[in-house]
Amino acid sequence: MMEYTVSGGGITIAGASTLVFINPAAAPKPNLEFLRFWIGQSQNATSAQQRAQLETQVTAFPTLTSATPAALKRAGPVSNIVGGTAGAAGTAGIDASAEGAGAKTQILDDAFNVLNGWLHVPTPKETIVMPASSASGLGLFLPVAPAQLDNWAFGATYAEV
């Protein structure tokens, strides 16, 4: 099993937006098992609550900044997922500039204090597995614009299984 991460740091976000979006490749490429998600900000020291969601989205996908997954096992192969801006199958991107018209389906809805950040590490029975050739991608989404838009860091770690 090979693990990869897609992340961004020091990012100014547009408001309520998708932070990370990963869409599985077509079969026979591997399924994606999501192991970890995180969000934090470093702009100010004002306490504020912020909502976060994990959700799937079908076509039309968000418009993103391309992000190439980084292998966590440094001598391992590159991911079957490549960087992309359109949320298409087999691509990953960050920091959506437009959300796309595709329906979003919530998997997890949570809230956190921006001073502490957010970390979601599901137990093995709670991991999200997106099958190859899925009609949807998985997004880490802020459903409400944060008070501070500057200097956000976020990411997702997945395994190809």
N, C-alpha and C positions, 0 to 999 in steps of 0.2 A: 504494500500500500504506500503510495507516494502522497505527501502533503504539500500544499501550496497556500500562499497568502496573497490577497489582493488588498492594498491599503493606500491611504493618502494621508498626508500630514501638512499642517500649515495652510489649510485650504479655507478660502472664503466661500461659503455656500450661498445659494440663491434664496434660501428661505425653506419652506416646507419642501423637501426634496429627497430623492433617492441618493444615498451616499455611496453604496456599492451595489452593483447588479451583475450577477453571473448567470449565464444561460448555458445549460449542458449542451454538449455536442451531439450530433446524430449518432445513432447506433451504427456500428458496433463499438463506438468509443465508450469509455467507462462511465458509470453513474458517479454522481458527486455527493459525498457525505459531508455536511457542514459541521465543523467541530468547535468553532469559536467566532464570536463577534465582539467588537468593541467600538466605543465612541468616547471621545474626550475633547475638551477645548482648553486653550491656554491663553485666552485674550484678557480676561479680567477675573476679579475675585468676588463677583456678585453672585450670591446664591440664587438659583432659579431652578424650577422644576422643568423637565423637558420630556416629552413623549418620544418613544422609539418603537418601531414595528419591524417585524420580519414578515414579508409577504411575497406571494408569487404574483407575476403579472404576465398576461398574454399579449399578443400583438395588439396594438402598436406599443413598442417598448420605449423606455426613456432615451433621450439623447444624452450621451455621456462623454466624458473624457476617457480615452483609451487607457487601460491599465493592464500591463502584462503580469500575469501571476509569477510570483517568485517561489522557487523551490525551497522548501525548508531543509531538505537533505541536499546539501550543496553539491554532492557528486552525482545526484540523481538526474533523471531525464527531465526535459522541459514538459510543462503541462500540455494536455490536449486542448486546453482553453487558451485562446490568444486574446490580446488586447483588441478592443473594438469600440466604436462610438454609437452603434445603432441597437445594441442589445440583442443582436442576432444569435442564433444557435452557435455554440462553441466560442463565445466571446465573453469578455469581462470589461467593465468600465466603472468609473467612479464619478461623483460630483455631477449629477444630472442638471442640465440647463433647461430641459423640458421633460415633462413626465410621460408624454405619450398618452394615447386615448385608451390603451388596453386596460381591461378590468383588473383591479388589484384584489387579491384575496388574502386577508390577514391570517397569519399562522400564530404569531405571538405579538401581543400588545403590552408594552411595559412603560415605565416612567423612571427617571433618575434625576438626581441633582447634578447640575453641570459642574459643580466644584469637585465632585467625586468621580464623574464619568460613569460609563456603563460597560459592563463586561458580562457576556452571556456565554457560559461554557456548559452546554447540555451534558447530562449523564449519557452513557451509551444508549440507553433505551429512549432518550429524548432527542437524539440527533435527527436532523432533517436530511433525507436522502432525495435528491432530484434525479430521476432516471434519465438515461441517455434518450434522446429523441423526445424529450418532454415538450409539450406545447408552450411551456412557460419557463421564465427564469426566476431566480430568487433575488429579492432586494432587501437591503437594510435601508429603512426609510424613516425620515422625520416627518410625521404627519402634520406637525404644527411648526411654524417658523420659530426658531430660537430667538431670544432677545439679542444675543450677540452673534453676528454672522461670520466673524473672522477667527482664524486660527483653530480650525477643527482638525482632529485626527480620528481616523476610523478605519475599520477593515473587517475582513472575514477570512477565516482559515477553513480549507476544505481538503478532503482526501479523494483521490480517484480510486473507486472501488469496483 
